[in-house]
Amino acid sequence: WDGDASDIGLVRWEDATTAWTDVTSSCSAGTSSTPASWTSTAAGTLWFCSDTFYVDLEAAHDLNLYGFTGTEILDGAGAGTVLDIQTDAITVSVQDLTLQGGAGDGASITTIGYDASGGGIHCDSTASVFLDGVTLTGNDAADLGGAIAAEGCTVDISDSSISDNTATWGAGLFFAASTVSMSDSLIDGTVATAGGGGVEQAVEIHLHFPAQRITRHRHM
């Protein structure tokens, strides 16, 4: 598998023993109106190659999501959260992928009792989430966190772009009782109808934002 023209649109699963399985049929069955659903059954890595995949993913185990060329798109088709994480003490890494078109349907952010959260990524657990070279754009949540909604998680964002997402609160990022680090990244052009155009928080959180740009945000 070398990412050439014959590999476009393929999805491969690499398990903990480095054995490979073709899972294209289950991850590419979605359409622009109805995403496919995929839930991990074991720890491993999903590799996506050079296409747009309409899919809602749930991480229930340690999971890596990698784009082979950096042009790969995971699109929620406006019908659900693109990546949902509700299992405690797992590690989820996302690298060189675009997550777009998500519509927050994550479980309630229990500390303040809102549903419909996390258009791009929803994390409601003690998981650790690492984003590197990730673009989150065009995601929406009726309540919290257009791009990302996290409660109780550790989130590390590097070399990433969060732009043009919408929500009622925290159009870019919404965090509750979480630890968040962000470096060499951009939050831009997000719109919240109530508060927190770029970043909104509730309950105690720990933020470390050493090198990033936060620009062009508004709440209506």
C-alpha atoms as an extended CHARMM CRD file, in Angstrom:
* protein
*
       220  EXT
         1         1  TRP       CA              0.0000000000        0.0000000000        0.0000000000  PROA      1               0.0000000000
         2         2  ASP       CA              1.8780000000        3.0570000000       -1.2550000000  PROA      2               0.0000000000
         3         3  GLY       CA             -0.8240000000        5.6960000000       -1.7490000000  PROA      3               0.0000000000
         4         4  ASP       CA             -0.7550000000        5.6320000000       -5.5520000000  PROA      4               0.0000000000
         5         5  ALA       CA             -3.8050000000        5.9120000000       -7.8060000000  PROA      5               0.0000000000
         6         6  SER       CA             -4.7850000000        2.2830000000       -7.2590000000  PROA      6               0.0000000000
         7         7  ASP       CA             -5.1150000000        2.8950000000       -3.5140000000  PROA      7               0.0000000000
         8         8  ILE       CA             -7.4200000000        5.9360000000       -3.6820000000  PROA      8               0.0000000000
         9         9  GLY       CA            -10.5400000000        5.3960000000       -1.5920000000  PROA      9               0.0000000000
        10        10  LEU       CA             -9.1430000000        2.4580000000        0.3550000000  PROA      10              0.0000000000
        11        11  VAL       CA             -9.3210000000        2.0660000000        4.1360000000  PROA      11              0.0000000000
        12        12  ARG       CA             -7.0260000000       -0.3660000000        5.9240000000  PROA      12              0.0000000000
        13        13  TRP       CA             -7.1460000000       -1.6350000000        9.4990000000  PROA      13              0.0000000000
        14        14  GLU       CA             -3.8620000000       -2.4250000000       11.2100000000  PROA      14              0.0000000000
        15        15  ASP       CA             -4.2570000000       -4.4080000000       14.4340000000  PROA      15              0.0000000000
        16        16  ALA       CA             -1.9220000000       -4.5530000000       17.4280000000  PROA      16              0.0000000000
        17        17  THR       CA              0.1190000000       -7.3170000000       15.7530000000  PROA      17              0.0000000000
        18        18  THR       CA              0.5510000000       -5.1180000000       12.6010000000  PROA      18              0.0000000000
        19        19  ALA       CA             -1.6510000000       -7.4540000000       10.5660000000  PROA      19              0.0000000000
        20        20  TRP       CA             -3.6430000000       -5.6230000000        7.8640000000  PROA      20              0.0000000000
        21        21  THR       CA             -7.3190000000       -5.9650000000        6.9080000000  PROA      21              0.0000000000
        22        22  ASP       CA             -9.2050000000       -4.1430000000        4.1500000000  PROA      22              0.0000000000
        23        23  VAL       CA            -12.2080000000       -2.3890000000        5.7540000000  PROA      23              0.0000000000
        24        24  THR       CA            -13.0700000000       -0.1540000000        2.8180000000  PROA      24              0.0000000000
        25        25  SER       CA            -16.5680000000       -1.5810000000        2.4340000000  PROA      25              0.0000000000
        26        26  SER       CA            -17.5900000000       -0.6910000000        5.9900000000  PROA      26              0.0000000000
        27        27  CYS       CA            -16.0290000000        2.7910000000        6.0230000000  PROA      27              0.0000000000
        28        28  SER       CA            -16.9680000000        3.9230000000        2.5260000000  PROA      28              0.0000000000
        29        29  ALA       CA            -20.6090000000        2.8080000000        2.4530000000  PROA      29              0.0000000000
        30        30  GLY       CA            -21.8470000000        6.2340000000        3.5410000000  PROA      30              0.0000000000
        31        31  THR       CA            -23.2360000000        8.9500000000        1.3030000000  PROA      31              0.0000000000
        32        32  SER       CA            -23.3530000000       12.7340000000        1.4730000000  PROA      32              0.0000000000
        33        33  SER       CA            -26.6850000000       12.4410000000        3.2920000000  PROA      33              0.0000000000
        34        34  THR       CA            -26.2240000000        9.2640000000        5.3320000000  PROA      34              0.0000000000
        35        35  PRO       CA            -22.8460000000        8.4840000000        6.8950000000  PROA      35              0.0000000000
        36        36  ALA       CA            -21.6230000000        4.9570000000        7.5180000000  PROA      36              0.0000000000
        37        37  SER       CA            -21.1400000000        3.9740000000       11.1710000000  PROA      37              0.0000000000
        38        38  TRP       CA            -17.9670000000        2.3090000000       12.4090000000  PROA      38              0.0000000000
        39        39  THR       CA            -17.0470000000        1.3270000000       15.9930000000  PROA      39              0.0000000000
        40        40  SER       CA            -13.6970000000       -0.1040000000       17.0470000000  PROA      40              0.0000000000
        41        41  THR       CA            -13.7410000000       -3.6990000000       18.3040000000  PROA      41              0.0000000000
        42        42  ALA       CA            -10.0760000000       -3.7760000000       19.3490000000  PROA      42              0.0000000000
        43        43  ALA       CA             -7.0520000000       -1.5180000000       19.6040000000  PROA      43              0.0000000000
        44        44  GLY       CA             -5.4190000000       -0.5880000000       16.3100000000  PROA      44              0.0000000000
        45        45  THR       CA             -5.0320000000        1.9120000000       13.4760000000  PROA      45              0.0000000000
        46        46  LEU       CA             -7.3390000000        2.9890000000       10.6590000000  PROA      46              0.0000000000
        47        47  TRP       CA             -5.5140000000        4.2400000000        7.5580000000  PROA      47              0.0000000000
        48        48  PHE       CA             -7.4910000000        6.2990000000        5.0330000000  PROA      48              0.0000000000
        49        49  CYS       CA             -6.2190000000        6.9690000000        1.5110000000  PROA      49              0.0000000000
        50        50  SER       CA             -6.9530000000        9.9950000000       -0.7190000000  PROA      50              0.0000000000
        51        51  ASP       CA            -10.7320000000       10.4150000000       -0.6610000000  PROA      51              0.0000000000
        52        52  THR       CA            -13.7400000000       11.7820000000        1.2030000000  PROA      52              0.0000000000
        53        53  PHE       CA            -15.3320000000        9.2400000000        3.5280000000  PROA      53              0.0000000000
        54        54  TYR       CA            -18.8420000000        9.8940000000        4.8720000000  PROA      54              0.0000000000
        55        55  VAL       CA            -18.6110000000        8.2130000000        8.2400000000  PROA      55              0.0000000000
        56        56  ASP       CA            -19.3720000000        8.4770000000       11.9580000000  PROA      56              0.0000000000
        57        57  LEU       CA            -16.6440000000        6.8050000000       14.0200000000  PROA      57              0.0000000000
        58        58  GLU       CA            -16.7480000000        5.6360000000       17.6340000000  PROA      58              0.0000000000
        59        59  ALA       CA            -13.5230000000        4.8910000000       19.4840000000  PROA      59              0.0000000000
        60        60  ALA       CA            -14.1110000000        2.2320000000       22.1310000000  PROA      60              0.0000000000
        61        61  HSD       CA            -10.4490000000        1.1230000000       22.3460000000  PROA      61              0.0000000000
        62        62  ASP       CA             -7.0250000000        2.6640000000       21.8800000000  PROA      62              0.0000000000
        63        63  LEU       CA             -7.2520000000        3.9760000000       18.3250000000  PROA      63              0.0000000000
        64        64  ASN       CA             -5.1220000000        5.7700000000       15.7390000000  PROA      64              0.0000000000
        65        65  LEU       CA             -6.7270000000        7.4810000000       12.7490000000  PROA      65              0.0000000000
        66        66  TYR       CA             -4.2330000000        8.3910000000       10.0320000000  PROA      66              0.0000000000
        67        67  GLY       CA             -4.4650000000       10.0190000000        6.6320000000  PROA      67              0.0000000000
        68        68  PHE       CA             -2.0180000000        8.4450000000        4.2180000000  PROA      68              0.0000000000
        69        69  THR       CA             -1.4280000000       11.5540000000        2.0800000000  PROA      69              0.0000000000
        70        70  GLY       CA             -2.8680000000       14.3310000000        4.2660000000  PROA      70              0.0000000000
        71        71  THR       CA             -5.6900000000       15.0200000000        1.7930000000  PROA      71              0.0000000000
        72        72  GLU       CA             -8.1850000000       12.5820000000        3.3380000000  PROA      72              0.0000000000
        73        73  ILE       CA            -11.5430000000       13.8850000000        4.6200000000  PROA      73              0.0000000000
        74        74  LEU       CA            -13.8970000000       12.3240000000        7.1680000000  PROA      74              0.0000000000
        75        75  ASP       CA            -17.3220000000       13.8950000000        6.6830000000  PROA      75              0.0000000000
        76        76  GLY       CA            -20.2470000000       13.4450000000        9.0730000000  PROA      76              0.0000000000
        77        77  ALA       CA            -22.7430000000       14.2570000000        6.2910000000  PROA      77              0.0000000000
        78        78  GLY       CA            -24.5260000000       16.6780000000        8.6250000000  PROA      78              0.0000000000
        79        79  ALA       CA            -26.0090000000       13.7010000000       10.4330000000  PROA      79              0.0000000000
        80        80  GLY       CA            -23.8260000000       13.0070000000       13.4660000000  PROA      80              0.0000000000
        81        81  THR       CA            -20.5590000000       13.5360000000       15.3040000000  PROA      81              0.0000000000
        82        82  VAL       CA            -17.5810000000       12.5320000000       13.1560000000  PROA      82              0.0000000000
        83        83  LEU       CA            -15.5560000000       11.0150000000       16.0410000000  PROA      83              0.0000000000
        84        84  ASP       CA            -17.2170000000       10.0010000000       19.3230000000  PROA      84              0.0000000000
        85        85  ILE       CA            -15.1680000000        8.9210000000       22.3690000000  PROA      85              0.0000000000
        86        86  GLN       CA            -17.0330000000        7.7210000000       25.4620000000  PROA      86              0.0000000000
        87        87  THR       CA            -14.7520000000        4.9760000000       26.8100000000  PROA      87              0.0000000000
        88        88  ASP       CA            -12.5680000000        5.7840000000       29.8310000000  PROA      88              0.0000000000
        89        89  ALA       CA             -8.7650000000        5.5200000000       29.9100000000  PROA      89              0.0000000000
        90        90  ILE       CA             -8.1800000000        4.9980000000       26.2030000000  PROA      90              0.0000000000
        91        91  THR       CA             -5.8300000000        6.9250000000       23.9260000000  PROA      91              0.0000000000
        92        92  VAL       CA             -7.0650000000        8.2540000000       20.5820000000  PROA      92              0.0000000000
        93        93  SER       CA             -4.6870000000        9.8350000000       18.0650000000  PROA      93              0.0000000000
        94        94  VAL       CA             -5.7610000000       11.6030000000       14.8670000000  PROA      94              0.0000000000
        95        95  GLN       CA             -3.1560000000       12.6640000000       12.3290000000  PROA      95              0.0000000000
        96        96  ASP       CA             -3.2190000000       14.3120000000        8.8910000000  PROA      96              0.0000000000
        97        97  LEU       CA             -7.0000000000       14.1950000000        8.4400000000  PROA      97              0.0000000000
        98        98  THR       CA             -9.7900000000       16.7110000000        7.8710000000  PROA      98              0.0000000000
        99        99  LEU       CA            -12.9490000000       16.2440000000        9.9710000000  PROA      99              0.0000000000
       100       100  GLN       CA            -15.8740000000       18.1460000000        8.5320000000  PROA      100             0.0000000000
       101       101  GLY       CA            -19.6450000000       18.1360000000        8.1630000000  PROA      101             0.0000000000
       102       102  GLY       CA            -20.2780000000       16.8370000000       11.6740000000  PROA      102             0.0000000000
       103       103  ALA       CA            -23.5150000000       17.6330000000       13.5120000000  PROA      103             0.0000000000
       104       104  GLY       CA            -23.1600000000       17.2620000000       17.2610000000  PROA      104             0.0000000000
       105       105  ASP       CA            -25.1600000000       14.3320000000       18.5700000000  PROA      105             0.0000000000
       106       106  GLY       CA            -22.7960000000       13.3380000000       21.3830000000  PROA      106             0.0000000000
       107       107  ALA       CA            -24.1160000000       12.2880000000       24.7720000000  PROA      107             0.0000000000
       108       108  SER       CA            -24.8780000000       14.9210000000       27.3840000000  PROA      108             0.0000000000
       109       109  ILE       CA            -22.1050000000       17.0580000000       28.8470000000  PROA      109             0.0000000000
       110       110  THR       CA            -23.2380000000       15.9200000000       32.2780000000  PROA      110             0.0000000000
       111       111  THR       CA            -21.7590000000       18.7050000000       34.3760000000  PROA      111             0.0000000000
       112       112  ILE       CA            -24.1270000000       21.2080000000       32.8050000000  PROA      112             0.0000000000
       113       113  GLY       CA            -26.6750000000       18.9150000000       31.1640000000  PROA      113             0.0000000000
       114       114  TYR       CA            -26.5850000000       19.7200000000       27.4580000000  PROA      114             0.0000000000
       115       115  ASP       CA            -26.9440000000       17.2330000000       24.6180000000  PROA      115             0.0000000000
       116       116  ALA       CA            -26.2030000000       17.7410000000       20.9000000000  PROA      116             0.0000000000
       117       117  SER       CA            -22.5370000000       18.4270000000       21.5330000000  PROA      117             0.0000000000
       118       118  GLY       CA            -19.3100000000       18.0100000000       19.5680000000  PROA      118             0.0000000000
       119       119  GLY       CA            -19.8100000000       18.2460000000       15.8170000000  PROA      119             0.0000000000
       120       120  GLY       CA            -16.3150000000       17.1660000000       14.8480000000  PROA      120             0.0000000000
       121       121  ILE       CA            -15.1580000000       15.3780000000       18.0090000000  PROA      121             0.0000000000
       122       122  HSD       CA            -17.0770000000       14.5310000000       21.1690000000  PROA      122             0.0000000000
       123       123  CYS       CA            -15.1650000000       13.1780000000       24.1700000000  PROA      123             0.0000000000
       124       124  ASP       CA            -17.0850000000       12.4060000000       27.3490000000  PROA      124             0.0000000000
       125       125  SER       CA            -14.6840000000       10.1740000000       29.2860000000  PROA      125             0.0000000000
       126       126  THR       CA            -11.2000000000       10.1080000000       30.8370000000  PROA      126             0.0000000000
       127       127  ALA       CA             -9.6660000000        9.4270000000       27.4410000000  PROA      127             0.0000000000
       128       128  SER       CA             -6.5340000000       11.1230000000       26.1070000000  PROA      128             0.0000000000
       129       129  VAL       CA             -6.9530000000       12.6410000000       22.6520000000  PROA      129             0.0000000000
       130       130  PHE       CA             -4.0730000000       13.7740000000       20.4360000000  PROA      130             0.0000000000
       131       131  LEU       CA             -4.5990000000       15.7920000000       17.2550000000  PROA      131             0.0000000000
       132       132  ASP       CA             -1.6580000000       16.4550000000       14.9510000000  PROA      132             0.0000000000
       133       133  GLY       CA             -1.9710000000       18.0190000000       11.5210000000  PROA      133             0.0000000000
       134       134  VAL       CA             -5.7690000000       17.9020000000       11.7690000000  PROA      134             0.0000000000
       135       135  THR       CA             -8.2770000000       20.2880000000       10.1800000000  PROA      135             0.0000000000
       136       136  LEU       CA            -11.7010000000       20.6810000000       11.8070000000  PROA      136             0.0000000000
       137       137  THR       CA            -13.9720000000       22.7510000000        9.5930000000  PROA      137             0.0000000000
       138       138  GLY       CA            -17.6510000000       23.1300000000        8.7720000000  PROA      138             0.0000000000
       139       139  ASN       CA            -18.8790000000       21.2850000000       11.8520000000  PROA      139             0.0000000000
       140       140  ASP       CA            -21.9020000000       22.3090000000       13.9330000000  PROA      140             0.0000000000
       141       141  ALA       CA            -23.4400000000       21.5750000000       17.3210000000  PROA      141             0.0000000000
       142       142  ALA       CA            -26.8960000000       22.6930000000       18.3430000000  PROA      142             0.0000000000
       143       143  ASP       CA            -25.5650000000       23.0690000000       21.8950000000  PROA      143             0.0000000000
       144       144  LEU       CA            -21.8500000000       22.8360000000       22.7690000000  PROA      144             0.0000000000
       145       145  GLY       CA            -18.5920000000       22.6140000000       20.8210000000  PROA      145             0.0000000000
       146       146  GLY       CA            -18.9760000000       22.9510000000       17.0740000000  PROA      146             0.0000000000
       147       147  ALA       CA            -15.5360000000       21.4640000000       16.3910000000  PROA      147             0.0000000000
       148       148  ILE       CA            -14.7600000000       19.7560000000       19.7200000000  PROA      148             0.0000000000
       149       149  ALA       CA            -16.7220000000       19.1680000000       22.9230000000  PROA      149             0.0000000000
       150       150  ALA       CA            -14.8400000000       17.4840000000       25.7560000000  PROA      150             0.0000000000
       151       151  GLU       CA            -15.6790000000       16.6430000000       29.3620000000  PROA      151             0.0000000000
       152       152  GLY       CA            -13.1370000000       14.9470000000       31.6140000000  PROA      152             0.0000000000
       153       153  CYS       CA            -10.6740000000       14.3670000000       28.7800000000  PROA      153             0.0000000000
       154       154  THR       CA             -7.0640000000       15.2830000000       28.1810000000  PROA      154             0.0000000000
       155       155  VAL       CA             -6.7930000000       16.9290000000       24.7700000000  PROA      155             0.0000000000
       156       156  ASP       CA             -3.5400000000       17.8430000000       22.9960000000  PROA      156             0.0000000000
       157       157  ILE       CA             -3.7710000000       19.7930000000       19.7260000000  PROA      157             0.0000000000
       158       158  SER       CA             -0.7120000000       20.5580000000       17.5830000000  PROA      158             0.0000000000
       159       159  ASP       CA             -0.1320000000       21.8630000000       14.0550000000  PROA      159             0.0000000000
       160       160  SER       CA             -3.8780000000       21.9090000000       13.4610000000  PROA      160             0.0000000000
       161       161  SER       CA             -6.5690000000       24.2530000000       12.1280000000  PROA      161             0.0000000000
       162       162  ILE       CA            -10.0430000000       24.7800000000       13.6130000000  PROA      162             0.0000000000
       163       163  SER       CA            -12.0840000000       27.0570000000       11.3550000000  PROA      163             0.0000000000
       164       164  ASP       CA            -15.6140000000       27.9730000000       10.2990000000  PROA      164             0.0000000000
       165       165  ASN       CA            -17.4370000000       25.8470000000       12.8630000000  PROA      165             0.0000000000
       166       166  THR       CA            -20.6870000000       26.8500000000       14.5870000000  PROA      166             0.0000000000
       167       167  ALA       CA            -22.5000000000       26.1150000000       17.8540000000  PROA      167             0.0000000000
       168       168  THR       CA            -24.6380000000       27.7710000000       20.4960000000  PROA      168             0.0000000000
       169       169  TRP       CA            -21.7070000000       27.8340000000       22.9460000000  PROA      169             0.0000000000
       170       170  GLY       CA            -18.0700000000       27.2560000000       22.0710000000  PROA      170             0.0000000000
       171       171  ALA       CA            -18.2320000000       27.2030000000       18.2850000000  PROA      171             0.0000000000
       172       172  GLY       CA            -14.5820000000       26.1920000000       18.0750000000  PROA      172             0.0000000000
       173       173  LEU       CA            -13.9350000000       24.3540000000       21.3240000000  PROA      173             0.0000000000
       174       174  PHE       CA            -16.0130000000       23.5930000000       24.4120000000  PROA      174             0.0000000000
       175       175  PHE       CA            -14.3160000000       22.0510000000       27.4450000000  PROA      175             0.0000000000
       176       176  ALA       CA            -15.5600000000       21.0200000000       30.8860000000  PROA      176             0.0000000000
       177       177  ALA       CA            -13.3670000000       19.5270000000       33.6330000000  PROA      177             0.0000000000
       178       178  SER       CA            -10.6530000000       18.8090000000       31.0560000000  PROA      178             0.0000000000
       179       179  THR       CA             -6.9370000000       19.3910000000       30.5020000000  PROA      179             0.0000000000
       180       180  VAL       CA             -6.2160000000       21.0550000000       27.1770000000  PROA      180             0.0000000000
       181       181  SER       CA             -2.9420000000       21.8550000000       25.4070000000  PROA      181             0.0000000000
       182       182  MET       CA             -2.6940000000       23.6000000000       22.0520000000  PROA      182             0.0000000000
       183       183  SER       CA              0.4150000000       24.5730000000       20.0940000000  PROA      183             0.0000000000
       184       184  ASP       CA              1.2440000000       25.8650000000       16.6210000000  PROA      184             0.0000000000
       185       185  SER       CA             -2.4390000000       25.8230000000       15.7030000000  PROA      185             0.0000000000
       186       186  LEU       CA             -5.1570000000       28.1680000000       14.4670000000  PROA      186             0.0000000000
       187       187  ILE       CA             -8.7320000000       28.7970000000       15.6170000000  PROA      187             0.0000000000
       188       188  ASP       CA            -10.4610000000       31.0170000000       13.0800000000  PROA      188             0.0000000000
       189       189  GLY       CA            -13.8340000000       32.1550000000       11.7910000000  PROA      189             0.0000000000
       190       190  THR       CA            -16.1120000000       30.3950000000       14.2870000000  PROA      190             0.0000000000
       191       191  VAL       CA            -19.5960000000       31.6700000000       15.2250000000  PROA      191             0.0000000000
       192       192  ALA       CA            -21.4900000000       30.9500000000       18.4540000000  PROA      192             0.0000000000
       193       193  THR       CA            -25.0760000000       32.1300000000       18.8320000000  PROA      193             0.0000000000
       194       194  ALA       CA            -24.8320000000       32.5240000000       22.6340000000  PROA      194             0.0000000000
       195       195  GLY       CA            -21.2210000000       32.6300000000       23.8390000000  PROA      195             0.0000000000
       196       196  GLY       CA            -17.6360000000       31.5250000000       23.2930000000  PROA      196             0.0000000000
       197       197  GLY       CA            -17.0450000000       32.1330000000       19.5940000000  PROA      197             0.0000000000
       198       198  GLY       CA            -13.6040000000       30.5020000000       19.6960000000  PROA      198             0.0000000000
       199       199  VAL       CA            -13.3580000000       28.7220000000       23.0560000000  PROA      199             0.0000000000
       200       200  GLU       CA            -15.9140000000       28.2230000000       25.8390000000  PROA      200             0.0000000000
       201       201  GLN       CA            -15.3840000000       26.4650000000       29.1530000000  PROA      201             0.0000000000
       202       202  ALA       CA            -17.4520000000       25.2780000000       32.0910000000  PROA      202             0.0000000000
       203       203  VAL       CA            -16.3240000000       23.8430000000       35.4230000000  PROA      203             0.0000000000
       204       204  GLU       CA            -12.5620000000       23.7700000000       36.1090000000  PROA      204             0.0000000000
       205       205  ILE       CA            -10.2660000000       23.2280000000       33.1600000000  PROA      205             0.0000000000
       206       206  HSD       CA             -6.5050000000       23.4300000000       32.6920000000  PROA      206             0.0000000000
       207       207  LEU       CA             -5.3820000000       25.2630000000       29.5570000000  PROA      207             0.0000000000
       208       208  HSD       CA             -1.9190000000       25.4750000000       28.0070000000  PROA      208             0.0000000000
       209       209  PHE       CA             -1.8870000000       27.4680000000       24.7510000000  PROA      209             0.0000000000
       210       210  PRO       CA              1.7710000000       28.4140000000       24.1670000000  PROA      210             0.0000000000
       211       211  ALA       CA              1.7620000000       29.0980000000       20.4230000000  PROA      211             0.0000000000
       212       212  GLN       CA             -1.4420000000       29.4880000000       18.4790000000  PROA      212             0.0000000000
       213       213  ARG       CA             -3.6170000000       32.0540000000       16.7550000000  PROA      213             0.0000000000
       214       214  ILE       CA             -7.2250000000       32.7240000000       17.7320000000  PROA      214             0.0000000000
       215       215  THR       CA             -8.8570000000       35.0660000000       15.2110000000  PROA      215             0.0000000000
       216       216  ARG       CA            -12.1820000000       36.1930000000       13.6910000000  PROA      216             0.0000000000
       217       217  HSD       CA            -14.6920000000       34.8690000000       16.1890000000  PROA      217             0.0000000000
       218       218  ARG       CA            -18.0390000000       36.1680000000       17.2670000000  PROA      218             0.0000000000
       219       219  HSD       CA            -21.1270000000       35.2880000000       19.2030000000  PROA      219             0.0000000000
       220       220  MET       CA            -24.4900000000       36.5780000000       18.0960000000  PROA      220             0.0000000000
